[in-house]
Amino acid sequence: ADGCVFVLSCQRGSSVNAARYLRKVARLRERDGDLCWLCEQPIDFGVPPGHRNSPTLDHVIPAVHGGSYADSNIKLAHKLCNHARGDAIRTVHWIPEDEAAA
């Protein structure tokens, strides 16, 4: 399924790929919840594939930058958010608790 972000909407997707995709989504929802990791808004899992708010599998480190297809490098994102991000690497600014409280 090279190049397919949302397997259910991929022309080459099979029922095996769809089942694999659904299992992956279930694992990610259990791990991360139902928020888009990019905009932090709820993902509507009831909208049809291809809808701008439909869930997609997004690479934290994009594949073109060497990111893997392992669950540890995949997060759920709205289709629109994933598309807008493209192949950019998202920078997260982390502030230690003791500095944030100061």
C-alpha positions as CSV (number, residue, x, y, z in Angstrom):
1,A,0.0,0.0,0.0
2,D,2.8,2.4,-0.9
3,G,1.6,6.0,-0.9
4,C,-1.7,5.1,0.8
5,V,-2.4,7.1,4.0
6,F,-5.9,5.9,4.5
7,V,-6.0,2.3,3.4
8,L,-9.8,2.1,3.2
9,S,-9.8,4.8,0.5
10,C,-6.9,3.4,-1.4
11,Q,-7.8,1.9,-4.8
12,R,-5.4,-0.9,-4.3
13,G,-6.6,-1.6,-0.7
14,S,-7.9,-5.1,-0.1
15,S,-10.1,-6.5,2.7
16,V,-6.9,-7.7,4.4
17,N,-5.4,-4.2,4.3
18,A,-8.6,-2.7,5.5
19,A,-8.7,-5.1,8.5
20,R,-5.0,-4.4,9.2
21,Y,-5.8,-0.6,9.1
22,L,-8.7,-0.9,11.4
23,R,-6.6,-2.9,13.9
24,K,-3.9,-0.2,13.8
25,V,-6.5,2.6,14.3
26,A,-7.9,0.7,17.3
27,R,-4.4,0.4,18.8
28,L,-3.6,4.1,18.2
29,R,-7.0,5.2,19.7
30,E,-6.4,3.1,22.8
31,R,-2.8,4.5,23.1
32,D,-3.5,8.1,22.2
33,G,-7.2,8.7,22.5
34,D,-9.4,10.3,19.8
35,L,-7.7,13.7,19.4
36,C,-5.8,14.8,16.2
37,W,-2.2,15.0,17.3
38,L,-1.7,18.1,15.1
39,C,-4.7,20.3,16.1
40,E,-5.6,18.5,19.3
41,Q,-9.3,18.5,18.3
42,P,-11.5,15.4,18.4
43,I,-11.5,13.1,15.3
44,D,-14.9,12.1,14.0
45,F,-14.5,8.4,13.2
46,G,-18.0,8.3,11.7
47,V,-17.3,10.5,8.6
48,P,-16.6,8.8,5.3
49,P,-13.1,8.1,4.1
50,G,-11.7,11.1,2.2
51,H,-13.7,13.7,4.2
52,R,-11.5,16.5,5.5
53,N,-12.1,15.5,9.1
54,S,-11.7,11.7,8.5
55,P,-8.9,10.0,10.4
56,T,-5.6,9.3,8.8
57,L,-2.4,7.7,9.9
58,D,0.3,10.3,10.1
59,H,4.0,9.7,10.4
60,V,5.6,11.7,13.3
61,I,8.8,11.6,11.3
62,P,7.7,11.5,7.7
63,A,8.7,8.5,5.7
64,V,10.6,10.7,3.2
65,H,12.8,11.8,6.2
66,G,13.5,8.2,7.2
67,G,10.5,7.7,9.5
68,S,9.2,4.1,10.0
69,Y,5.8,2.6,9.6
70,A,5.9,1.3,13.2
71,D,3.1,2.3,15.6
72,S,5.7,4.2,17.6
73,N,6.1,6.6,14.6
74,I,2.4,6.8,13.7
75,K,-0.3,9.1,15.2
76,L,-3.9,9.8,14.3
77,A,-4.7,13.1,12.5
78,H,-7.5,14.6,10.6
79,K,-7.1,14.3,6.8
80,L,-7.0,18.1,6.5
81,C,-4.3,18.5,9.2
82,N,-2.2,15.7,7.8
83,H,-2.4,17.2,4.3
84,A,-1.6,20.7,5.5
85,R,1.5,19.4,7.4
86,G,2.8,17.6,4.4
87,D,6.3,16.2,4.8
88,A,7.3,18.8,7.5
89,I,8.7,17.6,10.8
90,R,6.7,19.0,13.6
91,T,8.7,20.7,16.3
92,V,7.5,20.2,19.9
93,H,8.7,22.7,22.4
94,W,9.0,21.0,25.8
95,I,9.3,23.0,29.0
96,P,10.4,21.2,32.2
97,E,7.8,21.3,35.0
98,D,10.0,23.3,37.3
99,E,10.6,26.0,34.6
100,A,6.9,26.1,33.6
101,A,5.9,26.7,37.3
102,A,8.3,29.7,37.6
